[in-house]
Amino acid sequence: MPVEKNLVEIKFLVEGITCTGCAMDMENIMLDMDGVEEASVNYADGVFIIQYDPGETEGENIIKKVKTLGFKTKLSPEKT
């Protein structure tokens, strides 16, 4: 029986994503990071949602990595 993970979600607002290729690159880069279970970009809305396992990585590490992707980002004030 699979073990249920307690994932934490971080939502970012992103500016400058102009195509699905950029969005897919962002998702793939984040999915390569230890602890990241889900990464989803909606480039039309400028939203980037990442779900991670806090037992494998910290939220601060996720935030730092997103900032290196080359897009203007900020944490969404909206709670998910």
N, C-alpha and C positions, 0 to 999 in steps of 0.2 A: 504494500500500500504506500503511495507517495506521501512524503512529508509536506504538510501545508506550511508555506513560508509566510511570515508577516512582513509584507512589503510596505515600503514607505514611498509616497509619490511626491515628486517635486515638479512644479509647473513653472515654465519660463515664458516670458514674452520675448519674441525674437524679431529683429528688424533686418531686412536685407536679403531674406531668402526669396529668390525669384523663380525657382524651378523645382520640380520633383527630384531632379538629380542631386541638387544641393541638400534637399531634405533627406534623401536616402543616405547620402554620405554622412550626414550628422548622426542619423540613427545607427548606422553601422559602426562608426567610431565609438559611440557610447556603448553599444552592445558588446564591443570587444573589452570593455572595462570590467574587471572583476566585481561581482556583486550586482551589476545592472541586469535586470531581468526583462525589462520592457523599455523601449524608446520609440516615441511616436511624434512626428513633426506634421503639423498642419500648416503648410507654408502660406496658404491663402489667408488664414486667420492669424498667422504669426505666433503660433503656440507650439511649444515643445514640452512634452510630458515624459518624464522618466520615472520608472518604478525600480527601486533597488532594495536589496536585502541589507538591512543595517547591521547584520551579523558579519557581513563580508566587506563592507565599505562604509564610510561616513558621508553624510550629506554634504559636508564641506568639500570633500574630494570630488563629488559630482559637480558642484558649483564651479570649482576651479577648472575642471576639465571642460565644461561647457564654455567657459570664458576664453579658452584657447582655440575654439573652433572658427574664429574669425568673423563672428557676427555680433552685433550689438544685442546684448541680452540683459534681462533683469528678471528677478523672481516675480512671479505673479502674486499680487496681493490676495487673489481669490483662493480660498481654501477648497481643496478637492477631497 
